[in-house]
Amino acid sequence: MKKVMMLFVLTGTFVLTMVLFASRLYAYKPTFKYAANEKHGVLVVIDVSSSMAGGPIEAVRNILAQTMSKFSKNTAAGLISFSGCTAKDIVLEVPFADNNAQAVISKANSLSIRRGTDVYGALVMAQQEVQKIGSQYCSTVLLLSDGVDTCRTGPVQEVVKKMVEQNSKCNKVSAISIGVPAWESQVFDEIAEVGKGKHTSVDTPDQLDKAVEDELSQHTEEVQSVGGWEGDHGGSGVDPKNPEKKKDPKKNVNDKDPKGPDPLVLEKEEQRKKGGGK
């Protein structure tokens, strides 16, 4: 009889322990949230006015071939050429879309030189392409030109601002001016400032190579953003707000949580202490 009672007590204790353990798991069940692969895109906007003939356009073609041939499949690409002062002089050579890097390289090699420089009109077309590709992409618009706008003028800053606002977290517009004197390059400074990008002034092919490579290097490898745990547990050791910063594995991330620390963590710590620190 005593054995039966003892067995009954042990069984009841075991069942109660399992119920309590299960309730804790349920109450503090972690929710995993992994960010989707971050998509990137580069839209190149090239000046093909007569002053770009010869060395400048050849240098642009060469460096685009070197950099864009390394683009991953997760990168979108597009190409706009611009010159004269009519609508037909601004051409969407390659639509801004996935897996178009090779098409951009090919089309850049066959661009014909025309007249005039319509920076404003080219940026308007770029803004339309950025809008079409959508906010799921981190879009970089790279303007390459060797002169200021010789055609109509317009609110360049407003157009650039719209491109950035399409994805305010990571969109940017940068400009590379080729052989443009400092006193004539203010518009490129303004484009880069509003576009959260950079204006680089170059005078030689080597400088152009470096400037383009610097701008596009972040797109040569697939970028994958993976968040940590969202919920009551410490996660994978990566701070989702700052992926470069590792979390302290000894510190419970919920120390400042009004609900208090995770009971499972406390239970493990208590067991560790009872076991002599093992």
N, C-alpha and C positions, 0 to 999 in steps of 0.2 A: 504494500500500500504506500509506504514511504517513497519507494522508487517511482511509483506512478505519479505521486504528487510532485516529486522532484522534477520528473520529466515534463509534467504539465507546466510547472513554474518556469523551467528553462525555455520551453517552447513559447510560452507567452512573452517572456522577456525578449526572445529573439524577434518575434513578430513585431512587438512594440518598437524595438530598436530600428528595424527595417522601415516601419511606417514613419518614424521620426526622421530617419535619414532621407527617405524619399520625399518627404514634405520640404526638407531643406533644399534638395536638388530642384524641386519644382519652384520654390520661392525665389531661388537665385539662379535660375537657368540662364546661361549666357546666350546672348543673341549675336550671331556672327553677321557682320556686314562687310563684305569685300567690295571695294570700288571696282567698277568695270575698267577695262583697259582704256587708258586715256588716249584719245585720238589726236593726232597732230597734223597740221597742214601748212604748206609753204606756197604762197602765191607770189610769183616773181613778176614784177612790172618793169619792162625794159624800154628805155628810150631808144628809138631807132632813127632819130633825126640824122641829117647829113653829117653833122660833126662827130657822130659815133662811128663813122666809117673807118675801116682799117683796124688799127691796133686796139682801140677801145672795145669794139663789138667782138673781136676775136678773143680778147682776154676774158670777156664775160662768158662767151661760149665755152671756153676751155675750163674755167673754174666751175661752171654749172655742171658740166659733164663729170668732173672729178668728185664733186660733193653729192650731187643728186643720185648718182649711180649707187651710192651707199645707203640710200633711203630704205627703210624697212617697209614691209607690206602694210603696216599700220599707219602709214603716212600718206596724206593726200597731197597733191601737187597741181599747180596750174600756171598758166603763162599768159600775160597780156603784153602786147607791144603797142607803143604809141608814138605818134609823130605830129603830122600836120593839124590844121585847125578845123577839120570837118569830122563828122561822126564816123565816116568810113576810115579815118586815119587811126582810130583806136580799135584794135582788133583783139578779140578773145581767141588767142591762138590755141590754147588747151584749156578746157573747162576745169575748174577747181574741183577735183574729185579724187577718190582713192586710186592708188596704183597708177598714177599718171606721170611719175617722175621720168620714165624713159621717153614718154611722148614729149615732155618739156625739153629734154636734151635734144631730141631729134628736130623738133620745131625750131629751137634756138639756132641750130646749125643752118637753117634755111631761111632765116629772117632777111627780108630785103630792107635796105636803107631808104628812108623817105625824107620828107622835109618837116621843119617846124618842131615845136616841143609843147605838148599839151598835158602838163602834169595834172592839172585839175580834172580834166576829162578822164584821164587814165585812172585816177583814184576813185572817181565816181563809179566806173565799171568794176574796180576792185571791190568797192563796198557792196555792190550788188552780188558779186560772187561769194564774198564772206557771208552775206546774209543768207544766200541759198544753201551753203554748206551747213549752216546752223551752229548753234551754241554747244553742241556735243564735241566740237573740235577746238583745240588750241591753235588758232590761226596766226601765222606770221606772214605779213605782207612786206615784201622787200622791194623797195623802189630803187632802180638803178638809172641814173641820168647824168648827163654832162653839161646841163644848162638849166637855167630858170625857165619858167613858163613864157613862151613867146606868143601864145594864143590868148584865148579868153581867160579871164580871171574869175575866181569864185571862192566861196568859203571853204578853202582846203581843210582848215582845222575842224570844221563841222563834219565833213565827210570822214576824216580820220577818226574823230570821236565816235561816230556811229559804228565804225569797224571794231573799235575797242569794246564798246558797250555790248556788242553781240555776245561776247564772253569776257566779262570784265576781270575774271580770275587770271586769264593767261593770254588773251589776244594782244598782239602788238604790231606796230607799223614802224619799220626802220627804213632809213635812206642811206644810200651810198652815192656820194657825188664824185664825179670823175673829172678832175682838172678844173673844178669850179673855184674861183677866187673867194676868199673868206667874205668879202663885202657883197657877194652875190648869192651867198648860200643860206641866207636867213630863213627862206621858206623851208629848206630841208631841216634846219634846226627846229622849226616850229612843228613840222610833221612828226619828227622823232619825239619831241617833248609831249605833244598831245597823244601820240601813239604809244607812249610808254616803251619806246624802243630806243634806238641809238642812231645818230648821224655820224657817219665816218667819211671824211674827205680823203680821197686818194689821188695820187699823181702818176703812179707807175703800175705796171701789170702785177708786180710782186705785192704791192700794197693792196691792190684790188683782190688778188687771190686770198690774202689773209683776211680782209674785211668780209668777204663772202663766206669764207670757211668758218669764221668766228660766228657769223649770224646763223649759219645752217648746221653747225656741228651738233647741236642738241637734237637734231632730227635724224641723225645718221644711224641711230639705234632705236629700237622699239622701246617706248617708255611705258612702264606698267606701274600703276599706282595701286597698292594694296593696303587697305585700312586694317586696323586692329579690331579687337572685340568692341562691340557696343553693348553695354549692359553692366553687370555687377562684378565682372572678373577682370583680371589684369591684362589679358590679351596676349598678343604674340611678342611683346617687348618693343613694339614700335609705336611711337606716339602719332596718332593720325593727324594731329594738328601740326606736328613738326616731324616728318618722317626721318629727318637726319638725326634726330635726338632719340637715343635709346632710353627706355624707361628703366628705373632701378628695380631689378627683379626682387630685391629684398623688401621693397616698399609696396604695400597694398594701395592700388590706385584709388580706393574708396575711403582712404583715411579721412578725407574731408567731406565725404558723403554724409548727409544728415541721417541716413539710415544706419550709419555705423559700419564697421568692418564686416567682411564676409564671414559668417559663422563657420563655413567649411575651412577657411584659412586658419581661423582661431583654433579649430579642433585639431588640425594637422600640427599646428605649432605646439599645442598642449601635449599631443602624443610624442612629438619630438623631444620635448623637455623630459617627459617621464622615461623615455628610452635612453636618457643620458646624452642627449644632444645629437643622436645619429639621425 
